[in-house]
Amino acid sequence: LRRVESSLVDPRGLPGRQWYRHVIYAPAYTYEPEVLPGLAEAMSAGDLDRLADQERRFVAALDRAASVLAR
């Protein structure tokens, strides 16, 4: 489970907040919990390029997690 959890970390972090690196959860700017923070923030900003990038990063993290689980 630790390997799965660490596979859900994107070393580049969230745009503008690189210290938050988990793709499933992070605090929002209000410190409320944010689910799928990269995707949610890109959608809120209406930034389609950023959304596409965050989608690729999210899928890559899920692929890493699936690979760990398949072992």
TAKAMO-V645521 format. One record per helix or strand of 2 or more residues. SS is the DSSP state (A for helix, B for strand). FROM is the first residue (numbers start at 1). TO is the last residue. If there is no record, write none. Layout:
BEGIN
ss = <SS & SS>
from = <FROM & FROM>
to = <TO & TO>
END
This chain:
BEGIN
ss = <A & B & B & A & A>
from = <2 & 25 & 33 & 37 & 48>
to = <7 & 27 & 35 & 45 & 70>
END
